[in-house]
Amino acid sequence: MLGFLTARQTGLDDPLRLRRAESTRRVLSLELNKDRDVQRIHSNGINCLDIEVVEGRYMLSGGADGVIVIYDLENSDRKPHFTCKSVCTVGRSHRHVHKFSVETVQWYPHDTGMFISSSFDKTLKVWDTESLTPAEVFNFEGTVYCHHMSPIARKHSLIAVGTKDPKVQLCDLKSGSRIHILQGHRGEVLSVKWSTRYEHILATASTDSQVRLWDVRKASGSLFTLDQHNGEKSKAASEAANTAHNGRVNGLCFSCDGLYLLTIGTDDRMRLWNSASGENTLVNYGKVSNDSRKGLKFTVSRGCSPEFVFVPCGSAIAVYTLHTGELITTLRGHYNSVDCCDFHADFQDLYSGGKDCNILAWIPSPRKPALEDEGPGPRRNTNESSLNPAFQDAWSSSDEDA
């Protein structure tokens, strides 16, 4: 780390490298923090979490009890032990509460004055944060499994909605109506995600084992359907042609730069795709346990080198390297199945929710004392340098004293 600091100060290196190296170190040292609690509000499992990116301070949670909670993640008292408390709650006694399980919650991407929720009660609600009342309610004929609004869009305000109906619905916040449908899937749509690179590109996943990418400006159907065999048909693969998985596909996540798309299926496989060409990169993550019958919310780190994937697997969270598929570690702490997790890019924290009704905070462990503070004597090898190539040249011999 001293080498990075010296290179930055002398102008020999890009300051971004120092930031990436420290972000990577923090992710590699994530652990369950016993000094940070999240107030327990939900009386049933927690299905979804979302941390807003404007201030990086507030987190939404949605539960199987239909309740929505907003938490303040900031430690305003600066005490070693603190609790992330609920700011406000759409509880069971609230007159606008969802009747059934809340499956997805999302902050409006550009400010915290609005958030969106969707539920098994066949509705999607657009909430005014200040008054905690719905500014708009969209009703659907079938169960709503998921929704997503583009985090980067400036030219449209579309919300993609996946329901029991194979048709993907596009709702427009400006007009307050459903303006378009995307037809192509043959089963329930369990996950939808807008690209983090191109505001008009949308990925959808279904129980028909397919993942489709769409350009919503075009009316000619999907751009392409992901094929796990990359078009190489064989007798063994003929039945699975043009399928992304050999089971239901219930999880999608774009990499931060939007160049890659991750998919998860009930065949216990996770796959990484080139989002421009639709090519399966054939990265082997091994067995990724997934028996969820609805959407699985997983996430990717931001600002690290390499990037990491956090995937709920049973009562634990598996952490993989994005491009090599290596299982880095497994985070254990929940007493029941984990359904969702969300990465806090500002501090490299991770929050997870599960059927045990708990939200756990995974925080980077404190940095070990610098070598020059360890006293006289020969330097000892550290474990940090062996965790990731980014740290191999972190220590500079020029810092030694005679």
C-alpha positions as CSV (number, residue, x, y, z in Angstrom):
1,M,0.0,0.0,0.0
2,L,2.9,2.4,0.7
3,G,4.1,1.8,-2.8
4,F,0.7,2.8,-4.2
5,L,0.8,6.0,-2.0
6,T,4.3,6.9,-3.1
7,A,3.5,6.4,-6.7
8,R,0.3,8.5,-6.5
9,Q,2.1,11.3,-4.6
10,T,4.9,11.5,-7.2
11,G,2.6,11.3,-10.1
12,L,4.0,8.0,-11.3
13,D,0.7,6.1,-11.1
14,D,-3.0,6.7,-11.6
15,P,-4.8,7.4,-8.3
16,L,-7.5,5.0,-9.5
17,R,-5.1,2.1,-9.0
18,L,-4.8,2.9,-5.3
19,R,-8.5,3.1,-5.0
20,R,-9.1,-0.2,-6.7
21,A,-6.4,-1.9,-4.7
22,E,-7.9,-0.7,-1.4
23,S,-11.5,-1.6,-2.5
24,T,-10.3,-5.1,-3.5
25,R,-8.6,-5.5,-0.1
26,R,-11.7,-4.5,1.7
27,V,-13.9,-6.9,-0.3
28,L,-11.5,-9.8,0.3
29,S,-11.7,-9.1,4.1
30,L,-15.5,-9.0,4.4
31,E,-16.7,-10.5,7.7
32,L,-19.9,-10.4,9.7
33,N,-19.7,-7.3,11.8
34,K,-20.8,-7.9,15.4
35,D,-20.8,-4.1,16.1
36,R,-23.3,-3.2,13.5
37,D,-26.9,-4.4,13.7
38,V,-29.9,-3.7,11.5
39,Q,-33.1,-3.2,13.3
40,R,-35.4,-6.1,13.0
41,I,-38.8,-5.0,11.6
42,H,-40.0,-7.8,9.3
43,S,-42.0,-10.6,10.8
44,N,-41.4,-12.8,7.8
45,G,-38.6,-13.5,5.3
46,I,-36.8,-10.6,3.6
47,N,-37.0,-10.9,-0.2
48,C,-35.2,-7.8,-1.5
49,L,-32.8,-5.0,-0.6
50,D,-31.7,-1.8,-2.4
51,I,-29.2,0.8,-1.3
52,E,-29.6,4.2,-3.0
53,V,-26.6,5.6,-4.9
54,V,-27.3,9.3,-4.5
55,E,-26.1,9.6,-0.9
56,G,-25.4,6.0,-0.2
57,R,-27.2,6.3,3.1
58,Y,-30.6,4.8,2.9
59,M,-31.6,1.2,2.3
60,L,-34.9,-0.3,1.3
61,S,-36.1,-3.7,2.3
62,G,-39.2,-5.7,1.2
63,G,-40.5,-8.7,3.0
64,A,-42.8,-11.7,2.6
65,D,-45.1,-10.0,5.1
66,G,-45.8,-7.3,2.5
67,V,-43.9,-4.7,4.7
68,I,-41.4,-2.2,3.2
69,V,-38.8,-0.6,5.5
70,I,-36.4,2.3,4.9
71,Y,-33.2,2.1,7.0
72,D,-30.6,4.8,7.7
73,L,-27.1,3.2,7.4
74,E,-25.1,6.1,8.6
75,N,-23.4,6.0,12.0
76,S,-24.2,9.5,13.0
77,D,-23.1,9.1,16.7
78,R,-19.7,7.7,15.6
79,K,-20.0,5.0,18.3
80,P,-18.1,1.7,17.8
81,H,-21.4,-0.3,18.2
82,F,-24.5,1.1,16.5
83,T,-27.8,-0.1,15.0
84,C,-29.1,0.9,11.5
85,K,-32.5,2.0,12.5
86,S,-35.7,2.2,10.6
87,V,-36.5,5.7,9.3
88,C,-40.1,4.8,8.2
89,T,-42.1,1.7,7.5
90,V,-45.0,0.8,5.3
91,G,-46.4,-1.7,7.9
92,R,-49.3,-4.0,8.0
93,S,-51.5,-1.2,9.4
94,H,-50.7,1.2,6.6
95,R,-53.7,1.7,4.3
96,H,-51.5,1.3,1.1
97,V,-49.5,-1.7,2.2
98,H,-49.1,-4.6,-0.2
99,K,-51.5,-7.4,0.5
100,F,-49.0,-10.1,-0.2
101,S,-45.2,-10.7,-0.4
102,V,-43.1,-7.8,-1.7
103,E,-40.7,-9.3,-4.3
104,T,-38.7,-6.3,-5.5
105,V,-37.9,-2.8,-4.2
106,Q,-35.9,-0.2,-6.0
107,W,-35.0,3.5,-5.3
108,Y,-35.6,5.9,-8.1
109,P,-32.1,6.1,-9.6
110,H,-31.7,9.9,-9.6
111,D,-33.0,10.9,-6.1
112,T,-34.4,9.5,-2.9
113,G,-37.8,11.2,-3.2
114,M,-39.3,8.2,-4.8
115,F,-39.1,4.4,-4.8
116,I,-40.8,1.5,-6.5
117,S,-42.1,-1.8,-5.2
118,S,-43.8,-4.8,-6.7
119,S,-45.7,-7.7,-5.1
120,F,-47.5,-11.0,-5.4
121,D,-50.7,-8.9,-5.0
122,K,-50.4,-8.2,-8.8
123,T,-49.4,-4.5,-8.3
124,L,-46.5,-2.3,-8.9
125,K,-46.5,0.9,-6.8
126,V,-44.5,4.1,-7.2
127,W,-44.1,5.7,-3.8
128,D,-43.6,9.2,-2.6
129,T,-40.9,8.8,0.0
130,E,-41.9,11.9,2.0
131,S,-45.6,11.1,2.4
132,L,-45.3,7.3,2.0
133,T,-48.2,7.2,-0.3
134,P,-48.4,5.7,-3.8
135,A,-48.1,8.4,-6.6
136,E,-48.9,5.7,-9.1
137,V,-50.3,2.1,-9.0
138,F,-50.0,-0.3,-11.9
139,N,-52.3,-3.4,-11.8
140,F,-51.6,-6.6,-13.6
141,E,-53.5,-9.7,-14.3
142,G,-50.9,-12.1,-13.1
143,T,-48.5,-12.4,-10.1
144,V,-45.7,-9.8,-10.3
145,Y,-42.3,-11.5,-9.8
146,C,-39.9,-8.6,-10.5
147,H,-39.4,-5.1,-11.9
148,H,-36.4,-2.9,-12.8
149,M,-35.8,0.7,-13.8
150,S,-32.7,1.6,-15.7
151,P,-30.0,3.1,-13.4
152,I,-28.5,5.2,-16.3
153,A,-31.4,6.2,-18.5
154,R,-31.9,9.8,-19.3
155,K,-34.1,9.6,-22.4
156,H,-36.8,7.3,-20.9
157,S,-38.4,6.5,-17.6
158,L,-39.5,2.9,-18.3
159,I,-40.0,0.2,-15.7
160,A,-39.7,-3.3,-17.0
161,V,-42.0,-5.8,-15.2
162,G,-41.9,-9.6,-15.1
163,T,-45.1,-11.4,-14.3
164,K,-46.8,-14.8,-14.5
165,D,-47.7,-13.8,-18.1
166,P,-44.9,-14.6,-20.6
167,K,-45.2,-11.0,-22.0
168,V,-42.8,-8.5,-20.4
169,Q,-44.6,-5.3,-19.6
170,L,-43.1,-1.8,-19.9
171,C,-44.6,0.9,-17.7
172,D,-43.8,4.6,-18.4
173,L,-43.6,6.9,-15.3
174,K,-44.1,9.9,-17.5
175,S,-47.5,8.9,-18.8
176,G,-48.5,6.6,-15.9
177,S,-49.5,3.8,-18.3
178,R,-48.3,0.5,-19.8
179,I,-47.0,1.5,-23.2
180,H,-45.4,-1.6,-24.6
181,I,-45.1,-5.4,-24.2
182,L,-42.2,-7.6,-25.3
183,Q,-43.3,-11.0,-26.6
184,G,-41.1,-14.0,-27.0
185,H,-40.9,-16.0,-23.8
186,R,-43.1,-19.1,-23.3
187,G,-43.1,-19.1,-19.5
188,E,-43.3,-16.9,-16.4
189,V,-40.7,-14.0,-16.4
190,L,-38.8,-14.3,-13.1
191,S,-36.1,-11.6,-13.6
192,V,-35.6,-8.4,-15.6
193,K,-32.5,-6.2,-15.7
194,W,-31.6,-3.1,-17.7
195,S,-28.1,-2.8,-19.0
196,T,-25.7,-0.7,-17.0
197,R,-24.1,0.5,-20.3
198,Y,-26.9,1.1,-22.8
199,E,-30.1,2.6,-21.6
200,H,-32.3,0.9,-24.2
201,I,-31.0,-2.7,-23.7
202,L,-33.0,-5.0,-21.4
203,A,-32.4,-8.6,-20.4
204,T,-35.2,-10.9,-19.3
205,A,-35.2,-14.4,-17.8
206,S,-38.0,-17.0,-17.7
207,T,-39.1,-20.4,-16.6
208,D,-38.8,-21.5,-20.2
209,S,-35.0,-21.7,-19.6
210,Q,-34.4,-18.7,-21.9
211,V,-32.7,-15.4,-21.5
212,R,-33.5,-12.8,-24.1
213,L,-31.9,-9.4,-24.8
214,W,-34.1,-6.6,-26.2
215,D,-33.6,-3.2,-27.6
216,V,-36.9,-1.6,-26.5
217,R,-36.7,0.9,-29.4
218,K,-37.3,-1.9,-31.9
219,A,-40.6,-3.6,-32.4
220,S,-39.2,-6.6,-34.2
221,G,-38.7,-8.8,-31.2
222,S,-35.7,-9.6,-29.1
223,L,-32.1,-9.0,-30.4
224,F,-31.1,-12.5,-29.6
225,T,-31.6,-15.4,-27.2
226,L,-28.7,-16.7,-25.2
227,D,-27.5,-20.2,-26.2
228,Q,-25.4,-22.1,-23.6
229,H,-23.8,-24.1,-26.4
230,N,-22.9,-21.0,-28.5
231,G,-24.7,-22.5,-31.6
232,E,-22.8,-25.7,-31.6
233,K,-25.6,-28.2,-32.0
234,S,-25.1,-31.8,-31.2
235,K,-27.4,-34.7,-30.4
236,A,-26.9,-34.2,-26.8
237,A,-27.6,-30.5,-26.9
238,S,-30.3,-30.4,-29.6
239,E,-33.1,-30.3,-27.1
240,A,-31.4,-27.5,-25.2
241,A,-30.6,-25.3,-28.2
242,N,-31.2,-21.6,-27.6
243,T,-31.5,-22.1,-23.8
244,A,-29.3,-20.4,-21.3
245,H,-29.8,-23.1,-18.6
246,N,-31.3,-26.5,-18.2
247,G,-33.9,-25.3,-15.8
248,R,-35.7,-22.1,-14.8
249,V,-33.6,-19.0,-15.1
250,N,-34.4,-16.8,-12.0
251,G,-31.4,-14.4,-11.7
252,L,-29.8,-11.7,-13.8
253,C,-27.1,-9.2,-13.1
254,F,-25.0,-7.0,-15.5
255,S,-21.4,-6.3,-14.7
256,C,-20.7,-2.7,-13.7
257,D,-19.4,-1.8,-17.1
258,G,-22.3,-3.5,-18.8
259,L,-20.0,-5.7,-21.0
260,Y,-21.0,-8.9,-19.4
261,L,-24.3,-10.5,-18.1
262,L,-24.5,-13.1,-15.3
263,T,-27.3,-15.6,-15.2
264,I,-28.3,-18.1,-12.6
265,G,-30.6,-21.1,-13.1
266,T,-32.2,-23.9,-11.1
267,D,-29.8,-26.3,-12.8
268,D,-27.3,-25.1,-10.2
269,R,-25.2,-23.2,-12.7
270,M,-24.1,-19.6,-13.1
271,R,-23.0,-18.4,-16.5
272,L,-21.2,-15.3,-17.7
273,W,-22.1,-14.0,-21.2
274,N,-20.8,-11.3,-23.5
275,S,-23.7,-8.9,-23.5
276,A,-22.9,-7.5,-27.0
277,S,-22.6,-10.8,-28.9
278,G,-24.5,-13.2,-26.6
279,E,-21.6,-15.6,-26.4
280,N,-21.2,-17.9,-23.5
281,T,-17.7,-17.2,-22.0
282,L,-17.6,-20.7,-20.5
283,V,-16.4,-19.5,-17.1
284,N,-16.8,-22.4,-14.7
285,Y,-18.2,-21.4,-11.3
286,G,-18.8,-25.0,-10.3
287,K,-22.1,-25.9,-8.6
288,V,-24.1,-22.9,-7.5
289,S,-26.9,-24.2,-5.4
290,N,-30.2,-22.6,-6.4
291,D,-33.6,-24.2,-5.5
292,S,-35.6,-20.9,-5.4
293,R,-38.9,-21.0,-7.1
294,K,-38.9,-17.3,-7.7
295,G,-36.3,-14.6,-8.4
296,L,-32.9,-14.8,-6.8
297,K,-31.3,-11.4,-6.0
298,F,-27.5,-11.5,-6.3
299,T,-25.0,-8.7,-6.9
300,V,-21.6,-7.7,-8.3
301,S,-18.9,-5.6,-6.6
302,R,-17.9,-2.2,-8.0
303,G,-14.6,-0.5,-8.2
304,C,-12.5,-3.7,-7.6
305,S,-9.9,-5.5,-9.6
306,P,-10.9,-8.2,-10.2
307,E,-14.7,-7.8,-9.7
308,F,-16.5,-10.2,-7.4
309,V,-19.9,-11.8,-7.5
310,F,-22.0,-12.3,-4.3
311,V,-24.5,-15.2,-4.7
312,P,-27.0,-16.4,-2.0
313,C,-26.5,-20.2,-1.7
314,G,-28.7,-21.8,1.0
315,S,-28.0,-20.1,4.3
316,A,-24.7,-18.6,3.1
317,I,-23.3,-16.2,0.5
318,A,-20.8,-17.5,-2.0
319,V,-18.2,-15.0,-3.3
320,Y,-16.7,-15.7,-6.7
321,T,-14.2,-14.0,-8.9
322,L,-16.2,-12.7,-11.9
323,H,-13.9,-13.7,-14.8
324,T,-12.2,-16.8,-13.5
325,G,-15.0,-18.4,-11.6
326,E,-12.9,-19.0,-8.5
327,L,-14.8,-19.4,-5.2
328,I,-13.0,-16.9,-2.9
329,T,-14.9,-17.4,0.3
330,T,-18.3,-18.3,1.8
331,L,-20.0,-15.8,4.2
332,R,-21.9,-17.6,6.9
333,G,-24.2,-16.0,9.5
334,H,-27.8,-16.5,8.6
335,Y,-29.9,-19.2,10.2
336,N,-32.1,-19.9,7.2
337,S,-32.0,-19.4,3.4
338,V,-30.6,-16.1,2.1
339,D,-32.8,-14.6,-0.6
340,C,-31.0,-11.3,-1.4
341,C,-27.9,-9.3,-1.0
342,D,-26.8,-5.8,-2.1
343,F,-23.3,-4.3,-2.3
344,H,-22.6,-0.8,-0.9
345,A,-20.0,0.5,-3.3
346,D,-19.1,3.6,-1.2
347,F,-17.7,1.5,1.7
348,Q,-17.4,-2.0,0.2
349,D,-20.0,-3.3,2.6
350,L,-22.5,-6.0,1.9
351,Y,-26.0,-6.4,3.3
352,S,-28.0,-9.6,3.1
353,G,-31.5,-10.7,3.9
354,G,-33.1,-14.1,4.4
355,K,-35.9,-16.2,5.6
356,D,-34.7,-15.8,9.2
357,C,-36.1,-12.2,9.1
358,N,-32.6,-10.8,9.7
359,I,-30.6,-8.3,7.7
360,L,-26.9,-8.9,8.2
361,A,-24.1,-6.4,7.6
362,W,-20.8,-7.7,6.2
363,I,-18.0,-5.2,6.8
364,P,-14.3,-5.2,5.8
365,S,-12.1,-6.2,8.7
366,P,-9.9,-3.4,10.1
367,R,-6.5,-2.9,8.4
368,K,-3.6,-4.6,10.1
369,P,-0.9,-2.2,11.5
370,A,1.6,-1.0,8.9
371,L,4.8,-2.9,8.8
372,E,6.9,0.1,10.0
373,D,4.7,0.2,13.2
374,E,5.4,-3.4,14.0
375,G,8.8,-2.6,15.6
376,P,12.3,-3.5,14.7
377,G,13.3,-6.8,13.1
378,P,12.9,-8.5,9.7
379,R,9.7,-7.9,7.9
380,R,7.1,-10.7,7.9
381,N,5.1,-11.8,4.8
382,T,1.5,-10.8,5.0
383,N,-1.5,-12.8,3.8
384,E,-2.9,-9.8,1.9
385,S,-0.2,-10.0,-0.8
386,S,-1.2,-13.6,-1.5
387,L,-4.9,-12.9,-1.8
388,N,-4.8,-11.0,-5.0
389,P,-2.1,-10.0,-7.6
390,A,-3.0,-6.3,-6.9
391,F,-1.1,-6.5,-3.7
392,Q,2.0,-8.3,-4.8
393,D,4.0,-5.1,-5.4
394,A,2.2,-3.0,-2.6
395,W,5.2,-2.8,-0.3
396,S,8.2,-0.7,-1.4
397,S,11.7,-1.5,0.0
398,S,12.6,2.1,-0.3
399,D,10.5,2.7,2.9
400,E,13.0,0.7,5.1
401,D,15.2,2.7,7.5
402,A,18.8,1.9,8.1
